[in-house]
Amino acid sequence: MTDAAAPASAPGPLSDLVVIEMGTLIAGPFCGQILGDFGAEVIKVEDPKVGDPMRQWGRSLPKGLSPWWPVIGRNKKSVGLDLRKPEGQALARELIAGADVVIENFRPGAMEKWGLGYEALSKINPRLIMARVSGFGQTGPYSQRAGYGLIGEAMGGLRYVTGEPDRAPARAGISIGDSLAAMHSVMGILMALHHRERTGQGQVIDAALYESVLAVMENLVTEYDLTGYVRERSGSVLPGIAPSNAYPCRNGEMILIGGNGDNVYARLTEAMGRPDLKDDPKFVSHAARGEHQAELDGIIAEWTSGYALGDLLKLLEDKGVPASRVFRAPDMLEDPQYQAREAIVSVEHPVFGPVRMQNAFPKLSATPGKVRWPGPALGQHTNEVLAARAGCSPERLAELRAAGVI
């Protein structure tokens, strides 16, 4: 079945799950976003006065609102609940008693202080799966330290190898450490759900930021262990992998070319009109090209600088050489591949009107994910959820609101 053939109203594959999201900022909420994209009922519990700080984050605040919140808050229900008050903790336990998953990314010990640790919650809900996201994990000598994404990126090894060799370590431009922790949390949740299907038992997913970064660091540790080599920053190239770099075009534009495989390299030399480069002893093999990487990159850069980006992309496409412009947001919105696969969708927002954002990924043929609504207003679903899941009457809701619990 193709994507186009999937029924538009097909329920997401997680539509039978109830998720209580208690995280803030990025790692916990991105985990909830992914689950919500694929149909889970995600109930986001927030401080009733200020909500998730992501509601205020952004380089600019159009109409006084964060452009980040519609994305990371999408497909969720917002419940304002003060977890520092006993009444709020009691209501949280009511919600969790009927839930499948809890996501939290407070510092280890906070949930226990509120009577919401896994040991207590599993007594009222033995099937509960709890995803705990933190900087250093729930155990170990660093567990009580504050740990944001950049700390996880540093400890996991990513920051050291990112950037130019003669400059300080650079960042990726996004909160990649938080996002990796969120994705590992989702993987853990799905594995735990599979285990629960067979055994009926819930469990804890302990996702540390630094370990989530470490998991994608390829052979960095093993290479050092076997050879003593410490991988260093290398800018836009990977040492020994050539040609694979960003090259200049006319008018200051850049093109990325990946031509390091033998067959692809041969096609690149054909496109360049330089068949001599294919058989040159300095470039004849993968190892030789890696050894003479800088020289080869210089030859290719001299060639690319004579072309406009669009013309060069067409030439390399015709020759079967992987190449791309360096995409920015405007390029994504105009690109035919993005459009054909609906990689970006438009979602109606009550204040902004139509808002464009990335779609739900990956694509499933029978039960695709979907952006059903953007991030909700703070406490928008408090009455609805507490009435349905905690049995609160209108009078009880009014009392809770007057007491500042919701």
MIGU-441857 format. One line per 8 residues: their letters; for each residue x, y, z of N, C-alpha, C, O. Coordinates in steps of 0.05 Angstrom, whole numbers. Last residue first. Layout:
# residues N
A = X/Y/Z/X/Y/Z/X/Y/Z/X/Y/Z ~ ...
# end
This chain:
# residues 406
IVGAARLE = -108/473/800/-111/470/772/-113/498/759/-115/500/735 ~ -97/492/851/-87/466/844/-88/461/814/-70/448/803 ~ -118/539/871/-94/540/855/-82/514/848/-59/513/840 ~ -167/539/895/-144/532/912/-118/533/897/-96/530/909 ~ -201/547/852/-199/568/873/-174/564/891/-163/583/901 ~ -195/498/827/-185/522/814/-182/545/834/-162/560/833 ~ -220/464/863/-191/460/857/-179/485/844/-156/492/849 ~ -272/484/861/-257/485/886/-227/483/881/-210/497/892
ALREPSCG = -286/473/808/-285/501/817/-269/503/843/-254/523/846 ~ -284/417/810/-265/432/792/-263/461/801/-242/473/801 ~ -327/408/844/-300/400/853/-279/415/836/-259/424/847 ~ -369/425/812/-364/438/837/-336/432/847/-322/450/857 ~ -366/390/768/-362/419/764/-356/433/790/-339/451/790 ~ -329/332/792/-354/346/786/-348/375/780/-326/384/787 ~ -282/285/770/-287/311/783/-313/324/774/-317/327/750 ~ -262/236/753/-289/237/765/-295/263/778/-312/264/796
ARAALVEN = -216/230/726/-214/232/756/-241/235/769/-242/238/794 ~ -231/228/673/-211/208/683/-207/209/713/-196/190/725 ~ -270/267/662/-272/241/650/-255/220/664/-263/197/667 ~ -253/312/692/-281/302/694/-283/273/685/-295/256/697 ~ -202/318/674/-206/312/702/-235/302/707/-239/286/725 ~ -211/330/619/-195/307/627/-201/299/656/-205/275/662 ~ -243/378/620/-251/354/605/-237/329/615/-250/308/620 ~ -212/414/651/-239/405/659/-247/379/646/-257/361/659
THQGLAPG = -164/417/618/-164/410/647/-191/399/655/-193/377/666 ~ -152/432/567/-168/407/571/-170/399/600/-178/376/605 ~ -123/479/571/-146/478/553/-164/454/559/-188/456/555 ~ -77/492/599/-100/483/614/-125/480/597/-147/478/608 ~ -54/534/549/-48/523/576/-74/517/590/-92/534/593 ~ -75/512/484/-72/533/504/-67/520/531/-76/497/536 ~ -37/461/447/-61/474/458/-54/497/477/-31/500/485 ~ -2/455/385/0/457/414/-23/472/426/-29/494/417
PWRVKGPT = -49/435/333/-24/446/343/-24/447/374/-45/440/386 ~ -76/370/313/-79/398/322/-53/408/332/-36/392/340 ~ -57/326/283/-86/331/286/-93/359/295/-113/371/287 ~ -13/301/242/-15/324/260/-44/332/261/-55/344/242 ~ -5/230/242/-19/254/232/-17/276/252/-18/272/276 ~ 19/166/217/16/187/237/3/212/224/1/214/200 ~ -17/112/185/2/134/185/-2/153/209/-25/155/219 ~ -27/53/179/-35/70/202/-16/93/204/0/95/223
ASLKPFAN = -8/32/130/-36/27/139/-45/45/161/-69/52/162 ~ 44/53/122/26/50/100/-3/47/108/-21/58/95 ~ 78/106/155/67/79/157/45/76/136/29/94/133 ~ 135/144/155/109/140/142/102/111/145/117/93/138 ~ 165/162/219/165/154/191/137/150/181/118/151/196 ~ 134/229/224/152/210/210/159/187/230/159/191/254 ~ 89/280/211/96/257/228/112/237/212/104/229/191 ~ 116/341/183/95/321/186/105/300/207/126/303/219
QMRVPGFV = 135/407/204/142/381/194/119/361/201/106/364/221 ~ 89/462/188/108/448/205/114/421/193/100/412/175 ~ 53/522/182/66/500/169/88/488/188/102/503/201 ~ -11/544/201/17/542/209/30/518/195/19/496/197 ~ -65/587/191/-50/564/181/-21/565/189/-8/586/185 ~ -72/624/252/-84/615/227/-68/591/217/-58/575/234 ~ -52/640/301/-36/645/277/-50/640/251/-42/650/230 ~ -95/625/335/-85/652/335/-70/658/309/-75/679/297
PHEVSVIA = -109/571/326/-130/591/333/-121/620/332/-138/638/330 ~ -84/540/267/-79/550/294/-99/571/301/-105/588/285 ~ -83/485/224/-97/510/232/-92/516/261/-96/498/279 ~ -26/466/188/-44/460/210/-57/486/219/-44/507/222 ~ 6/437/134/-6/462/144/-28/454/165/-46/438/159 ~ 67/399/130/38/402/129/29/429/141/44/441/156 ~ 120/370/97/111/393/112/81/396/109/71/395/86 ~ 119/325/67/138/325/90/132/349/108/138/348/132
ERAQYQPD = 89/305/24/76/320/46/93/320/71/84/315/93 ~ 115/285/-19/112/267/4/98/280/28/96/269/50 ~ 114/328/-54/103/303/-62/97/284/-39/78/269/-39 ~ 141/368/-25/113/371/-31/100/345/-38/78/339/-29 ~ 193/349/-22/179/355/3/149/356/-3/133/345/13 ~ 203/348/-77/203/323/-62/188/327/-35/173/309/-27 ~ 200/403/-92/180/384/-102/180/357/-87/158/345/-84 ~ 209/457/-46/220/434/-59/199/413/-68/181/407/-52
ELMDPARF = 192/500/-18/189/502/-47/197/476/-61/191/473/-84 ~ 203/490/35/175/496/28/171/496/-2/148/492/-11 ~ 258/484/34/241/461/41/212/466/32/199/448/21 ~ 276/535/23/281/514/3/262/491/8/252/478/-10 ~ 262/562/71/249/570/46/252/548/24/234/543/8 ~ 297/534/109/268/532/110/255/540/84/237/526/74 ~ 351/507/69/341/524/90/311/521/90/300/508/72 ~ 398/458/47/371/467/49/367/486/73/378/481/95
VRSAPVGK = 446/461/3/444/461/32/417/474/39/414/499/37 ~ 435/417/-53/438/444/-41/438/441/-11/429/420/0 ~ 469/356/-67/446/371/-56/454/399/-50/477/405/-44 ~ 484/291/-95/490/319/-91/465/334/-81/443/325/-86 ~ 508/231/-121/493/244/-99/502/272/-94/526/277/-90 ~ 506/222/-190/524/228/-168/508/242/-146/495/262/-151 ~ 484/210/-240/480/192/-217/499/196/-194/507/177/-180 ~ 485/246/-281/507/227/-279/504/207/-256/521/190/-253
DELLKLLD = 441/277/-270/441/262/-295/463/241/-295/460/220/-308 ~ 458/301/-223/435/283/-222/435/265/-247/431/241/-245 ~ 499/333/-242/506/311/-225/483/291/-222/487/267/-220 ~ 469/370/-273/490/354/-285/496/330/-268/499/307/-279 ~ 435/393/-234/423/378/-257/445/360/-270/439/337/-276 ~ 472/418/-201/455/397/-190/443/380/-213/442/355/-210 ~ 493/455/-237/510/434/-227/494/411/-215/501/388/-219 ~ 450/489/-244/461/475/-267/478/451/-258/477/430/-270
GLAYGSTW = 442/509/-192/421/494/-205/432/478/-229/424/455/-232 ~ 492/537/-181/483/514/-165/463/497/-180/465/472/-181 ~ 535/551/-236/513/559/-219/502/534/-205/503/512/-216 ~ 605/536/-238/577/530/-244/558/544/-225/565/550/-202 ~ 657/541/-222/651/552/-248/621/548/-255/613/556/-277 ~ 664/514/-175/662/543/-173/656/556/-200/649/580/-201 ~ 673/461/-188/646/469/-180/643/499/-181/621/509/-186 ~ 730/462/-198/711/455/-219/683/465/-212/670/478/-229
EAIIGDLE = 752/475/-149/758/492/-172/738/487/-195/730/506/-209 ~ 733/432/-119/723/459/-113/729/478/-137/712/495/-143 ~ 763/389/-141/734/390/-145/723/418/-140/705/427/-154 ~ 814/404/-124/808/401/-153/778/403/-158/770/416/-177 ~ 808/404/-68/815/428/-82/809/427/-112/800/447/-124 ~ 796/350/-59/776/370/-53/782/396/-67/764/410/-77 ~ 847/329/-72/823/322/-88/801/342/-84/788/351/-103 ~ 878/350/-30/884/356/-58/860/351/-76/854/367/-94
AQHEGRAA = 853/328/15/854/357/12/860/365/-18/848/383/-28 ~ 861/271/8/835/284/9/835/314/3/819/323/-13 ~ 897/230/0/901/255/-14/875/272/-14/869/285/-34 ~ 876/189/30/903/198/36/909/225/24/923/242/35 ~ 827/180/6/828/189/33/855/201/41/856/221/55 ~ 844/160/-43/830/186/-42/830/197/-14/832/221/-11 ~ 867/112/-26/884/133/-38/870/160/-38/883/180/-32 ~ 822/84/-6/844/91/12/862/113/0/870/131/15
HSVFKPDD = 792/79/-54/781/93/-31/803/102/-12/803/125/-2 ~ 835/91/-111/820/74/-92/810/91/-69/817/115/-66 ~ 859/130/-143/848/107/-156/831/89/-138/815/73/-147 ~ 885/176/-132/856/176/-128/843/150/-137/818/149/-138 ~ 938/172/-144/932/185/-119/902/183/-112/894/188/-89 ~ 939/148/-195/946/132/-171/939/145/-145/934/131/-125 ~ 884/162/-236/907/174/-223/914/157/-198/896/153/-181 ~ 837/145/-257/859/126/-257/885/137/-245/906/124/-245
KLDPRGMA = 804/189/-251/795/162/-243/818/143/-240/818/126/-222 ~ 827/233/-273/826/231/-244/818/204/-234/824/196/-212 ~ 819/228/-328/846/223/-317/846/220/-287/863/206/-276 ~ 768/246/-338/772/217/-335/800/210/-324/804/188/-313 ~ 739/297/-330/766/291/-321/770/261/-317/774/253/-294 ~ 689/318/-333/705/317/-358/734/312/-351/752/321/-366 ~ 657/314/-290/676/336/-289/692/338/-316/706/358/-320 ~ 629/268/-301/615/293/-301/634/317/-302/628/337/-315
ETLRAYVN = 672/232/-293/659/235/-320/644/261/-322/646/275/-342 ~ 680/237/-240/702/245/-258/691/249/-286/701/266/-301 ~ 631/215/-222/637/243/-217/659/253/-236/657/275/-247 ~ 635/162/-237/615/179/-250/620/208/-246/614/225/-263 ~ 677/148/-202/681/146/-231/661/163/-246/667/176/-265 ~ 650/154/-154/673/171/-160/679/171/-190/685/192/-202 ~ 614/112/-157/604/140/-157/626/159/-164/622/178/-179 ~ 649/69/-154/632/73/-178/622/101/-180/621/113/-201
DGNGGILI = 675/78/-103/690/76/-128/673/81/-152/681/97/-170 ~ 648/130/-60/648/102/-70/662/101/-97/661/120/-112 ~ 647/186/-55/670/171/-44/670/142/-52/692/129/-51 ~ 617/232/-65/627/216/-87/648/197/-79/667/191/-95 ~ 572/276/-49/582/252/-38/591/233/-60/574/219/-72 ~ 570/345/-44/574/323/-62/585/299/-46/604/302/-31 ~ 534/404/-35/545/381/-22/547/358/-42/527/352/-56 ~ 548/471/-53/536/445/-61/549/423/-44/574/424/-41
MEGNRCPY = 533/540/-44/548/517/-37/532/492/-47/508/491/-48 ~ 542/607/-72/526/584/-64/543/560/-59/566/559/-69 ~ 573/649/-92/574/643/-64/557/621/-54/556/615/-30 ~ 571/654/-147/554/672/-131/553/664/-102/534/671/-88 ~ 583/585/-164/583/614/-170/565/629/-151/546/618/-140 ~ 599/542/-107/589/547/-134/591/577/-140/601/593/-123 ~ 643/503/-66/632/528/-75/621/528/-103/633/515/-121 ~ 623/444/-29/640/457/-49/627/483/-59/602/485/-60
ANSPAIGP = 628/399/24/614/422/13/633/437/-5/656/443/2 ~ 641/329/13/646/355/25/627/375/14/610/369/-4 ~ 675/278/-4/650/281/10/652/307/25/662/308/48 ~ 715/236/-45/706/263/-38/678/263/-25/660/249/-35 ~ 732/209/20/734/230/-1/727/219/-29/733/195/-35 ~ 750/199/82/726/194/66/725/216/44/717/239/50 ~ 792/216/113/795/191/99/771/183/81/772/163/67 ~ 753/252/159/780/244/150/780/217/137/770/197/148
LVSGSRER = 697/282/136/705/260/153/732/251/143/734/243/120 ~ 687/353/133/694/328/122/697/307/144/700/314/168 ~ 678/403/155/657/392/138/664/365/126/649/355/109 ~ 716/393/214/700/411/198/679/397/181/664/381/192 ~ 739/357/248/749/358/221/732/375/202/733/372/178 ~ 761/341/313/743/357/296/755/359/268/780/363/265 ~ 783/272/322/785/301/326/764/316/308/752/303/291 ~ 789/211/357/777/226/334/775/256/341/768/264/363
VYGTLDYE = 847/182/375/825/199/386/814/215/363/829/231/351 ~ 873/117/373/867/141/358/843/156/371/822/144/376 ~ 885/69/396/895/93/410/889/119/395/897/140/404 ~ 865/22/375/887/35/361/899/58/376/921/67/369 ~ 824/1/407/840/-17/391/866/-4/380/886/-18/377 ~ 801/45/432/808/22/448/828/4/433/846/-8/445 ~ 789/80/390/810/87/409/820/63/425/844/60/430 ~ 750/48/365/774/55/350/796/64/369/820/56/365
TVLNEMVA = 711/47/406/725/22/398/750/28/382/770/14/386 ~ 694/100/408/707/88/431/723/64/423/745/60/432 ~ 674/109/354/692/127/368/708/114/391/732/117/392 ~ 641/85/317/663/69/328/683/85/344/706/77/348 ~ 581/119/334/594/100/315/617/85/329/613/74/350 ~ 550/149/368/578/157/363/595/137/348/619/138/348 ~ 500/139/387/503/145/358/532/153/350/536/164/329 ~ 505/131/442/494/109/425/498/114/395/500/95/380
LVSEYLAA = 518/180/464/539/159/461/530/137/441/546/127/426 ~ 467/203/467/487/214/448/508/193/443/516/188/419 ~ 446/171/506/432/172/481/450/184/459/448/176/436 ~ 480/181/548/481/154/536/466/154/509/474/139/491 ~ 467/234/561/494/228/551/496/200/538/511/197/519 ~ 413/229/577/421/245/554/448/237/543/451/233/519 ~ 385/166/593/403/187/600/411/202/575/416/190/554 ~ 328/134/609/341/145/586/358/169/595/348/189/604
DIVQGQGT = 299/81/632/318/100/643/335/111/620/355/98/613 ~ 236/57/637/256/64/617/273/86/628/263/108/633 ~ 207/8/678/218/35/676/238/36/653/254/18/649 ~ 146/-31/666/174/-27/674/182/2/670/166/18/661 ~ 92/-79/671/103/-54/663/133/-53/672/143/-72/684 ~ 68/-142/649/84/-127/668/94/-100/655/103/-100/632 ~ 45/-177/614/27/-161/631/42/-143/650/29/-129/666 ~ 74/-207/578/76/-214/606/56/-200/624/51/-209/646
RERHHLAM = 65/-190/526/70/-219/530/68/-226/560/61/-249/566 ~ 57/-136/530/37/-152/515/40/-182/521/21/-197/522 ~ 103/-120/555/79/-121/570/57/-137/557/41/-150/570 ~ 139/-123/511/143/-140/534/117/-143/551/110/-164/560 ~ 116/-81/481/117/-109/470/121/-129/493/108/-150/493 ~ 125/-39/515/97/-46/508/96/-75/497/78/-90/503 ~ 180/-37/515/167/-44/540/138/-52/535/127/-69/548 ~ 189/-20/462/199/-46/471/185/-55/496/177/-79/498
LIGMVSHM = 165/30/465/153/10/447/163/-18/454/148/-37/452 ~ 198/55/503/170/52/509/158/30/491/143/13/501 ~ 247/55/476/244/40/501/215/35/508/208/13/516 ~ 235/90/434/243/62/428/239/45/453/229/22/451 ~ 226/136/464/204/124/449/211/95/442/193/78/444 ~ 277/144/484/255/139/503/232/126/488/219/108/499 ~ 305/155/438/312/130/452/290/123/473/284/100/477 ~ 281/204/427/277/181/409/284/155/422/271/135/418
AALSDGIS = 298/235/471/270/230/466/265/206/448/247/190/454 ~ 353/234/462/343/222/487/313/216/484/303/196/493 ~ 355/263/414/364/235/415/353/221/439/346/198/438 ~ 336/313/432/320/298/413/329/269/412/312/251/409 ~ 377/329/467/350/325/477/334/307/458/320/289/467 ~ 419/332/429/421/314/452/394/308/464/388/285/470 ~ 402/372/392/404/344/384/406/325/407/395/302/405 ~ 376/424/384/380/411/410/381/381/406/364/366/415
IGARAPAR = 415/452/330/389/444/342/396/430/368/420/425/374 ~ 466/464/320/446/483/310/418/476/319/400/492/316 ~ 507/432/340/494/423/315/475/444/304/467/441/281 ~ 564/471/363/539/456/367/526/450/340/532/463/320 ~ 636/462/365/611/475/356/587/458/364/589/435/371 ~ 696/472/402/674/454/393/649/469/387/641/488/401 ~ 737/526/376/724/512/398/703/493/387/692/498/366 ~ 782/512/320/763/528/336/751/512/358/755/487/360
DPEGTVYR = 810/482/284/824/504/298/806/522/314/814/544/322 ~ 774/445/262/795/435/280/810/457/295/821/452/316 ~ 704/462/268/729/464/254/752/457/273/751/463/297 ~ 654/413/291/665/439/285/692/438/270/701/417/261 ~ 653/360/335/637/377/318/650/404/315/655/418/335 ~ 677/328/373/683/322/344/668/340/325/669/336/301 ~ 658/346/422/686/347/416/693/344/387/712/355/377 ~ 602/337/421/612/364/419/642/365/411/650/382/395
LGGMAEGI = 597/281/427/589/294/402/602/321/399/612/328/378 ~ 607/255/476/628/256/456/622/272/431/640/276/414 ~ 575/256/520/571/233/501/591/234/478/592/215/463 ~ 587/304/544/596/279/557/594/255/538/610/236/540 ~ 564/340/506/592/342/513/602/315/524/623/305/516 ~ 511/324/504/526/324/479/556/325/485/572/312/471 ~ 497/333/557/496/305/547/512/303/521/526/283/516 ~ 501/388/557/519/372/574/520/343/565/541/331/565
LGYGARQS = 461/402/522/489/408/514/508/393/532/530/386/522 ~ 414/386/550/423/373/526/452/377/519/466/359/511 ~ 429/390/622/415/397/597/426/382/573/446/368/576 ~ 430/370/685/440/361/659/423/369/635/403/355/630 ~ 450/372/752/434/384/731/446/377/704/470/378/701 ~ 463/311/787/472/336/775/451/346/755/436/330/743 ~ 448/263/807/435/286/818/444/312/806/434/334/813 ~ 481/226/780/452/225/775/438/250/786/417/258/774
YPGTQGFG = 534/216/783/526/241/771/496/245/770/486/265/760 ~ 542/165/805/550/188/820/542/215/809/542/235/823 ~ 482/124/793/509/133/788/516/159/803/498/173/812 ~ 415/130/764/435/119/782/462/130/776/466/144/756 ~ 384/151/725/372/151/752/392/141/773/387/142/797 ~ 420/195/679/407/170/687/398/171/716/405/190/731 ~ 438/245/667/458/224/672/446/197/680/461/179/687 ~ 393/277/653/419/282/642/438/259/643/452/252/624
SVRAMILR = 334/238/637/350/256/654/378/259/642/384/245/623 ~ 271/209/634/292/222/618/308/241/636/296/258/649 ~ 235/154/640/248/174/657/272/184/641/291/170/637 ~ 174/125/628/199/134/615/210/157/630/198/178/633 ~ 139/72/653/148/99/659/174/105/645/194/91/649 ~ 82/35/646/109/39/635/116/68/640/102/86/633 ~ 38/-5/686/49/22/678/77/20/667/94/6/678 ~ 14/-48/705/21/-49/677/34/-23/667/40/-20/644
PNIKSLAE = 1/-37/758/24/-55/753/32/-56/724/55/-64/718 ~ -20/13/789/-21/7/761/2/-11/753/22/0/743 ~ -11/19/842/-38/25/833/-42/18/804/-65/16/795 ~ 42/4/843/23/-10/861/-5/-5/853/-23/-22/857 ~ 68/38/809/63/10/800/45/-5/818/34/-26/810 ~ 73/84/841/53/83/819/48/55/809/25/49/802 ~ 114/71/877/87/78/887/66/75/865/45/64/869 ~ 156/60/842/148/40/862/120/45/872/104/27/876
YGLGWKEM = 162/107/812/151/83/799/142/63/820/122/49/815 ~ 137/166/847/157/148/838/146/122/827/122/116/832 ~ 103/203/870/97/194/843/120/178/830/122/176/806 ~ 111/232/915/95/208/917/88/196/891/69/181/888 ~ 145/274/908/117/280/905/99/255/908/75/256/903 ~ 193/249/912/187/269/932/157/275/931/145/281/952 ~ 193/219/864/191/205/890/183/224/912/167/217/930 ~ 201/260/828/176/246/827/172/230/853/149/229/863
AGPRFNEI = 254/276/843/231/295/844/205/280/845/187/286/861 ~ 291/237/833/283/241/860/259/259/863/244/258/882 ~ 325/267/778/319/243/794/313/249/823/328/263/836 ~ 292/324/751/316/313/763/309/288/779/289/288/793 ~ 242/305/702/252/320/724/278/309/734/286/287/726 ~ 215/282/658/244/289/656/252/309/677/268/327/672 ~ 169/230/643/178/251/661/208/257/656/223/238/651 ~ 112/197/622/138/208/613/145/230/633/128/248/638
VVDAGAIL = 76/137/629/82/164/641/110/172/630/129/156/630 ~ 27/97/598/54/107/598/55/134/613/37/150/611 ~ -26/83/607/-7/62/598/21/71/602/39/55/609 ~ -73/100/660/-55/106/637/-38/82/630/-35/64/646 ~ -103/100/705/-116/91/681/-98/95/656/-109/93/634 ~ -69/121/743/-82/95/748/-94/83/723/-95/59/720 ~ -58/172/727/-39/151/721/-50/124/725/-42/104/712 ~ -102/201/748/-97/200/719/-79/176/711/-84/162/692
ERALAQGE = -93/193/803/-119/185/790/-115/182/760/-124/162/748 ~ -44/218/809/-46/189/813/-72/178/801/-72/155/790 ~ -60/270/800/-41/258/782/-42/227/784/-42/213/765 ~ -91/278/846/-104/278/819/-86/265/799/-95/251/781 ~ -50/277/884/-72/257/885/-86/255/859/-93/234/850 ~ -21/322/869/-8/295/868/-29/273/868/-27/253/854 ~ -57/362/880/-48/358/853/-36/330/849/-40/317/829 ~ -62/357/935/-85/353/919/-78/347/890/-90/331/876
PKRLDLGV = -9/371/951/-20/344/955/-44/337/938/-47/315/928 ~ 30/407/904/9/407/924/-3/379/927/-6/365/907 ~ 63/403/863/75/408/888/55/409/911/62/410/935 ~ 36/399/816/45/374/828/59/378/855/66/359/868 ~ -18/429/794/5/436/810/14/411/825/1/402/845 ~ -40/429/729/-41/414/754/-15/419/769/7/415/759 ~ -75/434/669/-60/449/689/-63/436/716/-85/432/726 ~ -68/397/613/-81/397/639/-64/413/658/-41/405/663
SKKNRGIV = -76/392/544/-63/406/565/-80/406/590/-103/415/590 ~ -65/341/498/-85/355/514/-70/367/538/-54/354/551 ~ -31/341/434/-32/336/463/-56/351/475/-66/371/464 ~ -18/353/381/-32/328/387/-33/321/416/-36/297/424 ~ 40/394/397/18/385/380/7/357/388/21/341/401 ~ 82/417/423/57/412/438/35/400/423/13/396/433 ~ 120/424/385/126/405/406/102/399/424/101/379/438 ~ 90/462/351/102/437/341/105/417/364/94/395/363
PWWPSLGK = 72/506/379/53/491/362/63/465/353/48/446/347 ~ 121/523/406/101/508/420/81/494/402/73/472/408 ~ 151/554/371/161/527/377/138/511/390/136/487/384 ~ 134/605/369/130/589/345/139/560/348/135/543/331 ~ 100/632/425/123/618/415/117/603/389/96/589/388 ~ 67/696/420/66/667/425/91/654/413/102/664/393 ~ 60/749/406/65/743/434/67/713/441/67/706/464 ~ 57/751/352/32/754/366/35/746/396/16/738/409
PLSRGWQR = 118/716/351/96/729/335/70/728/350/62/707/360 ~ 173/722/380/147/713/390/124/727/375/113/746/384 ~ 237/695/363/217/717/362/191/705/372/187/680/371 ~ 264/651/380/280/675/374/262/699/373/269/721/380 ~ 234/617/436/235/624/408/251/649/403/252/666/421 ~ 190/599/490/216/598/476/213/605/447/192/601/434 ~ 143/596/518/155/623/516/181/622/499/193/644/495 ~ 129/543/519/109/562/510/120/590/507/108/607/493
MPDGVKPD = 171/518/543/171/518/513/149/537/502/150/545/479 ~ 159/515/597/175/538/587/175/540/556/180/561/546 ~ 92/496/609/118/488/599/133/512/589/122/529/575 ~ 58/539/657/60/519/637/89/512/630/107/520/643 ~ 44/577/695/63/585/674/65/564/652/73/571/630 ~ 1/556/726/6/585/724/23/592/700/17/612/686 ~ -2/501/727/-26/516/718/-21/546/714/-37/559/702 ~ 47/461/698/42/480/720/19/498/711/21/510/689
EVKIVEAG = 17/405/664/34/429/666/28/445/691/6/443/702 ~ 12/345/631/7/357/657/27/380/660/51/376/659 ~ -17/324/574/6/338/584/-2/352/610/-19/370/610 ~ -36/266/549/-46/285/568/-22/299/581/-7/287/597 ~ -45/237/489/-24/247/506/-35/270/523/-44/291/512 ~ -66/182/461/-78/204/475/-57/214/495/-52/201/516 ~ -31/164/401/-34/162/429/-49/186/441/-45/208/431 ~ -21/174/345/-48/168/355/-52/165/385/-75/164/393
FDGLIQGC = 28/190/328/19/164/319/-5/154/335/-10/130/338 ~ 36/238/354/35/238/325/24/212/314/11/212/293 ~ 43/221/407/18/234/399/15/235/369/-8/232/359 ~ 96/202/404/74/184/411/47/195/402/30/181/392 ~ 122/251/392/123/228/373/101/208/379/88/199/360 ~ 109/282/437/101/290/411/101/267/391/82/263/376 ~ 135/255/479/106/256/478/95/263/451/75/253/442 ~ 188/266/463/179/239/465/149/237/464/138/221/449
FPGAILTG = 186/321/469/189/310/442/182/281/441/171/271/422 ~ 179/326/526/158/334/508/161/323/479/141/317/466 ~ 231/306/545/206/293/551/184/300/532/170/282/521 ~ 266/344/517/270/315/516/244/300/522/235/283/506 ~ 249/400/523/249/386/498/249/356/500/233/343/487 ~ 207/428/573/228/435/553/227/415/530/206/412/517 ~ 183/374/614/184/402/605/207/405/586/224/388/583 ~ 137/319/629/163/331/623/160/360/615/138/370/609
MEIVVLDS = 94/289/635/100/307/657/126/321/652/136/335/670 ~ 43/259/602/69/272/598/73/292/620/57/311/622 ~ 12/199/599/13/223/616/41/235/613/61/222/621 ~ -24/166/549/3/175/558/0/200/575/-13/219/567 ~ -58/111/528/-61/136/544/-34/143/556/-23/127/570 ~ -71/78/467/-53/84/489/-60/111/502/-67/130/488 ~ -95/66/420/-107/54/444/-91/61/469/-97/50/490 ~ -66/88/379/-91/102/386/-104/90/411/-122/102/422
LPGPASAP = -19/76/354/-18/78/383/-44/89/394/-45/99/417 ~ -27/79/299/-22/52/311/-21/52/342/-22/31/354 ~ -84/122/286/-55/117/289/-51/90/303/-68/80/317 ~ -138/106/243/-128/113/270/-98/107/271/-88/88/258 ~ -150/136/180/-141/112/194/-130/120/222/-115/139/224 ~ -170/174/147/-180/175/174/-170/151/191/-180/146/213 ~ -148/163/98/-142/189/110/-149/189/140/-137/203/156 ~ -118/100/84/-143/115/90/-137/140/106/-122/140/126
AAADTM = -66/98/36/-74/95/64/-99/111/70/-101/134/61 ~ -51/112/-14/-73/93/-12/-82/89/17/-104/78/22 ~ -8/145/-8/-32/157/-18/-56/138/-15/-79/148/-12 ~ 31/108/8/21/128/27/-6/140/18/-24/144/34 ~ 12/43/-17/27/68/-18/16/87/3/-6/83/14 ~ 17/-24/0/0/0/0/18/25/0/36/27/16
# end
